[in-house]
Amino acid sequence: MMDRFGWTLGLALALAAAGCDGGEVDVDASTGTTDSGVSTGDAQTPEPDAGTTDPDGGTTDPDSGTTDPDSGTTDPDAGPPVLSCSMGTIRIAEMCPAFTACGGDEVGSWCYADVCMTKEELLGPVLMQMGVPRDCTLDEIEVRSSSGMIDGNATLTGTMLTRMVMSEATGTFYLGPGCKIFTCRATEAAINSALGSNGMATCRDEAPGCECDITFNSTVNESDTYTLDGNTIVTGSDRRYDYCVGADGNFRFKEDASMRSGSGEPGTQTLLPLSP
């Protein structure tokens, strides 16, 4: 299952000064002569404050040079490159491609890229909580369309599993008459009650059953210890995920269906290696 900059500033000051006594005639009392030359000590041309090597105004001013350490491209305050994941997709289908656990090196950081959920994995727990009639079976439910997105990443260190994931999926389903609870409005209310804060449904009549648009949303933000049991990741909270790092370098996992409850994760989840 989250994601770094520097400012530079340069300042240069230039000062120049030249002194003069004005236009008065300087009388030399010792000789009685008039001193009016241009070489008076107050107006000498090699004035040290006006030369090109003046440290406050010269071209070699350390505060205005091209090698200013505060404006270099290797600014240590910029930090390492930022890594991010692209948005992944969610599909709800009658059937998903077969998944076989193969194990492999799970250590690394991974981006969620694709999740395929079957109607059984997604709607099975919902139907159990709805209180539908006994003759309601998944065979009476048809997946007509679906769309969804997943945004997140997972990091596995060999001992710790950390995930930050947000997802939302919407499917349009036809529920046959055996899954209809009196009316489509009552069926809609039952689905919403079962979903709670994790989604919502809107149903309409389509005799003899109902057509329902159902949205599912989920947020995962967790960090847990884990160990490997063959090709299965077993977390400290006793969640079990069969997994496979394939020849394509992608990481796939699926929660053990025998351990799944209403709070389990449906679907086969595919993650790609995180890269710059």
Disulfide bonds with the S-S distance in Angstrom:
Cys85-Cys111 1.96
Cys96-Cys116 1.99
Cys102-Cys244 1.76
Cys136-Cys179 1.98
Cys184-Cys210 2.04
Cys203-Cys212 2.06
